[in-house]
Amino acid sequence: MLATAFALALIGPAHADKVRIGYWSSGVSLGFGAVMEAGKFVEKEGLEVEYSRFPDVNAPTKAMAAGAIDFGIGASAGGALSVAADGLPMSIMLATQVADLDFVVLENSPIKSISELKGKKVGNSPPGSATSAITLSILANNYGITASDFTAVPGNDPRLAQFLVQKDIDAAALRTVTIALLPDVKLRRIGSFREEWKKITKQDAPPILGVGMVRNEWLAANPDAAAKVVVAMRKAYEFGKADKPAVAKILMESANMNAEDAKAYAGLWDGIYTVSMEPSDVASLKTEFEVFKSVGAVKGTLPDSALVTGPYEKSKSMK
């Protein structure tokens, strides 16, 4: 037993400076993940990193539950809050994306407002995503439209835009970055997540769409490394704010975007990303959980321990 303990003690430090990071490769987290990878921001903080891209919005959270990754750059806030309430050994340590989405219809649609979506087909992100939960919350709380009052059609943004063009759905909740990438599709905005969320919470803060989620075992063993990940993300965020052409170039090379689309995506960087875990972010996540719970998107109770601020606070003293 002593020999085993000694061996484990030797093994532990050898992996203390490694982090396995995952992110959704077809959602809004693609841009941040691509910039993090290309700019080697994590490596510059002295950490060894292994990136994994996942095709499904909920896949990073599932991978973390299976122990396959240590940190998710933009895990779905809905899924993250749900697993935290379920007591799985994962915690939220950052707010990383805000829900910058609009409810849209085709330009010639007879639908003029969100209140007219009852009985309609509404395109949205898949169940389990924060976008889906926020949509349900907005429709139920602001318009009295419950999940049984409309037909939810799941899909990623490009697919939903295609459904709109084909008139397979009546409306969709699309990210502003997606709308910017579809200049030839004539869409009309009938509402925004930011405006509608403010009606629910009576606060100016937009809903949090993505979070930095961490595996508890890794965090406990690597508190300094977790803070360094926050530093790396903050530097990547500031890089994106300061050098839009560089972001566009990375998106062209890493995400196979054309020049026009990459430029449009980079231009929205400041409005869709954040790297923060201030008291206001913690309060916002707690409010979000309760709103989601009111429409059945999450269950149980969110423990305070599921929202960890240590890595973010520690990162403030690091350059």
C-alpha positions in Angstrom: 0.0 0.0 0.0 2.8 2.4 0.8 4.5 1.6 -2.4 1.3 2.3 -4.3 0.8 5.6 -2.5 4.4 6.6 -3.3 4.0 5.7 -7.0 0.8 7.7 -7.2 2.5 10.7 -5.5 5.2 10.5 -8.2 2.6 10.3 -11.0 0.5 13.2 -9.8 2.9 16.1 -10.3 3.9 14.9 -13.7 0.4 15.6 -15.0 -0.4 18.7 -12.8 0.4 21.1 -15.6 -1.8 19.4 -18.3 -5.3 20.3 -19.1 -7.7 18.6 -21.6 -10.0 21.2 -23.1 -13.2 20.6 -25.2 -15.6 22.8 -27.1 -18.5 22.6 -29.5 -17.1 22.8 -33.0 -20.3 24.1 -34.8 -21.7 26.5 -32.3 -20.6 30.0 -31.2 -17.9 28.5 -29.1 -16.1 27.6 -32.3 -14.6 31.1 -32.7 -13.2 31.3 -29.2 -11.9 27.7 -29.3 -10.2 28.3 -32.7 -8.5 31.4 -31.5 -7.4 29.7 -28.2 -5.8 26.9 -30.2 -4.2 28.9 -32.9 -2.8 31.6 -30.5 -1.5 28.9 -28.1 -2.8 31.0 -25.3 -2.9 28.1 -22.8 0.6 26.9 -23.7 1.9 30.5 -23.1 0.8 30.2 -19.5 3.1 27.2 -19.1 0.4 24.4 -19.4 0.4 21.4 -21.6 -3.0 21.3 -23.4 -5.0 18.8 -25.4 -8.0 20.1 -27.4 -11.0 18.1 -28.4 -13.7 19.4 -30.7 -17.3 18.0 -30.4 -20.0 18.1 -33.0 -22.9 18.3 -30.5 -23.7 21.1 -28.1 -24.1 18.8 -25.1 -21.1 16.6 -26.0 -18.4 18.5 -24.0 -20.5 18.1 -20.8 -21.0 14.4 -21.4 -17.3 14.0 -22.1 -16.4 15.7 -18.9 -18.8 13.5 -17.0 -17.0 10.5 -18.5 -13.6 11.9 -17.5 -12.5 12.5 -21.1 -11.8 16.2 -20.7 -11.1 18.5 -17.8 -12.5 21.8 -18.9 -15.2 23.0 -21.4 -14.7 26.4 -22.9 -18.4 27.1 -23.7 -20.5 24.3 -22.2 -24.2 24.8 -22.5 -25.4 26.8 -19.5 -28.6 24.8 -19.5 -26.8 21.5 -19.4 -24.2 22.7 -17.0 -26.8 24.0 -14.5 -28.7 20.7 -14.8 -25.7 18.4 -14.1 -24.6 20.7 -11.2 -28.1 20.4 -9.7 -27.9 16.6 -10.2 -24.7 16.5 -8.1 -22.3 15.3 -10.8 -18.7 16.1 -10.0 -18.4 19.2 -12.2 -18.5 22.9 -11.4 -19.1 26.2 -13.3 -16.0 28.5 -13.0 -16.6 31.1 -15.7 -19.3 32.8 -17.7 -18.0 32.6 -21.3 -20.8 33.4 -23.7 -23.9 35.6 -23.6 -27.1 34.8 -25.4 -26.9 37.2 -28.2 -29.8 35.8 -30.3 -32.8 37.1 -32.1 -36.2 35.6 -32.9 -36.5 35.9 -36.6 -39.0 35.2 -39.4 -38.7 35.6 -43.2 -39.1 39.2 -44.3 -42.5 38.5 -46.0 -43.9 36.4 -43.1 -47.3 37.5 -41.7 -45.9 37.0 -38.1 -45.3 40.4 -36.6 -44.4 39.5 -32.9 -43.4 36.8 -30.6 -46.9 36.6 -29.2 -48.0 35.1 -32.5 -45.8 32.0 -32.2 -48.5 29.9 -30.5 -49.3 27.0 -32.7 -46.3 27.6 -34.9 -43.2 25.7 -35.8 -40.2 27.3 -34.1 -36.6 26.4 -34.9 -34.3 26.2 -31.9 -31.1 24.6 -30.6 -31.6 21.0 -29.4 -33.2 20.2 -26.0 -30.6 20.4 -23.2 -29.0 23.5 -24.7 -29.2 26.9 -22.9 -30.8 28.4 -26.1 -33.6 25.9 -25.9 -34.2 26.6 -22.2 -34.0 30.4 -22.6 -36.5 30.2 -25.5 -39.0 28.1 -23.4 -38.5 30.6 -20.5 -39.2 33.7 -22.7 -42.3 32.2 -24.4 -43.8 30.9 -21.2 -43.0 33.9 -18.9 -43.6 36.7 -21.3 -46.3 35.4 -23.6 -47.9 32.5 -21.8 -46.9 30.1 -24.6 -45.9 26.7 -23.0 -43.9 23.9 -24.6 -47.1 22.2 -25.7 -48.4 25.3 -27.4 -45.8 25.2 -30.3 -43.8 22.7 -32.2 -40.1 23.0 -31.4 -37.9 22.0 -34.4 -34.3 21.3 -33.2 -31.1 21.9 -35.3 -27.9 24.0 -35.5 -28.2 27.5 -36.8 -27.3 26.9 -40.5 -29.9 24.1 -40.6 -32.6 26.3 -39.0 -31.9 29.0 -41.5 -32.3 26.5 -44.3 -35.7 25.4 -42.7 -36.8 29.0 -42.7 -35.9 29.6 -46.4 -37.7 26.3 -47.3 -40.7 27.5 -45.1 -40.5 24.3 -43.1 -40.7 26.4 -39.9 -42.4 29.7 -39.2 -39.7 31.3 -37.0 -36.4 30.6 -35.4 -34.1 31.7 -32.6 -30.8 32.4 -34.3 -27.5 33.8 -33.0 -26.7 37.3 -34.3 -23.4 35.9 -35.6 -25.4 33.5 -37.8 -27.7 36.2 -39.1 -24.6 38.3 -40.0 -23.3 35.3 -42.0 -26.6 35.1 -44.0 -26.8 38.5 -45.8 -28.7 37.0 -48.8 -31.4 35.6 -46.6 -34.1 38.2 -46.0 -35.0 37.9 -42.3 -37.0 40.1 -40.1 -36.3 40.4 -36.3 -39.4 40.1 -34.1 -37.5 40.1 -30.7 -34.2 39.6 -29.0 -33.1 37.4 -26.1 -31.5 40.3 -24.4 -34.7 42.4 -24.4 -37.0 39.5 -23.5 -34.7 38.3 -20.7 -34.7 41.7 -19.1 -38.5 41.5 -18.9 -38.2 38.3 -16.9 -35.3 39.2 -14.5 -35.8 43.0 -14.3 -32.0 43.2 -14.7 -29.9 44.5 -17.6 -27.5 41.5 -17.7 -28.1 39.3 -20.7 -28.7 35.6 -20.2 -25.6 33.4 -20.0 -25.4 31.0 -22.9 -22.1 29.2 -22.3 -20.0 28.6 -19.3 -16.5 27.4 -18.5 -17.1 24.1 -16.8 -14.5 22.2 -14.9 -14.1 18.6 -13.7 -13.9 18.8 -9.8 -11.2 16.2 -9.5 -8.9 18.1 -11.9 -9.7 21.4 -10.2 -8.9 20.1 -6.8 -5.6 18.7 -8.0 -4.7 21.7 -10.2 -6.0 25.0 -8.6 -3.1 27.0 -10.1 -3.5 25.5 -13.5 -7.2 26.3 -13.4 -6.3 30.0 -12.7 -3.9 29.9 -15.6 -6.6 28.7 -17.9 -8.7 31.7 -16.9 -5.7 34.0 -17.7 -5.3 32.3 -21.1 -8.9 32.8 -21.9 -8.9 36.4 -20.8 -5.9 37.1 -23.0 -7.6 35.4 -25.9 -10.7 37.5 -25.3 -8.7 40.7 -25.3 -6.8 39.6 -28.4 -10.1 39.1 -30.2 -11.4 42.5 -29.1 -8.2 44.2 -30.3 -7.4 42.5 -33.6 -10.5 41.5 -35.6 -8.5 40.9 -38.8 -6.4 38.3 -37.0 -9.5 36.6 -35.6 -10.9 36.5 -39.2 -7.7 35.0 -40.5 -7.8 32.3 -37.9 -11.5 31.5 -38.7 -10.6 31.2 -42.4 -7.8 28.8 -41.6 -9.2 26.8 -38.8 -13.0 26.8 -39.5 -12.9 27.0 -43.3 -14.9 30.2 -43.4 -14.7 32.5 -46.4 -13.3 35.9 -45.9 -16.7 37.7 -45.8 -18.1 35.3 -43.2 -15.0 35.4 -41.1 -15.0 39.2 -41.0 -18.6 39.3 -40.0 -18.1 36.7 -37.2 -15.0 38.5 -35.9 -16.9 41.8 -35.8 -19.4 40.4 -33.3 -16.6 39.0 -30.9 -17.1 41.7 -28.2 -20.9 41.1 -28.0 -21.0 37.3 -27.8 -18.0 36.4 -25.6 -17.0 37.2 -22.0 -14.5 35.8 -19.5 -15.9 36.6 -16.1 -17.1 35.2 -12.7 -17.9 38.3 -10.8 -20.6 38.3 -8.1 -23.1 39.6 -10.7 -22.3 36.6 -12.9 -22.9 34.2 -10.0 -26.2 36.0 -9.3 -27.2 35.8 -13.0 -26.5 32.1 -13.1 -28.6 31.5 -10.0 -31.5 33.5 -11.5 -31.1 31.6 -14.7 -31.4 28.3 -12.9 -34.6 29.4 -11.2 -36.1 30.7 -14.5 -35.2 27.4 -16.2 -36.7 25.5 -13.3 -40.0 27.4 -13.7 -40.5 25.9 -17.2 -39.2 22.5 -16.4 -35.8 22.8 -18.2 -33.9 21.9 -15.0 -34.9 20.3 -11.8 -33.7 20.2 -8.2 -31.6 22.8 -6.3 -28.5 24.5 -7.5 -25.9 24.3 -4.7 -23.6 27.3 -4.1 -20.6 24.9 -4.3 -21.4 24.4 -8.0 -20.4 27.9 -8.8 -16.7 28.3 -8.1 -15.0 31.7 -8.1 -11.6 30.7 -6.9 -9.8 30.3 -10.2 -11.2 33.6 -11.5 -10.2 35.5 -8.4 -6.8 33.9 -8.3 -6.3 34.8 -12.0 -6.6 38.5 -11.2 -3.2 38.5 -9.5 -1.6 36.8 -12.5 -0.2 38.7 -15.5 
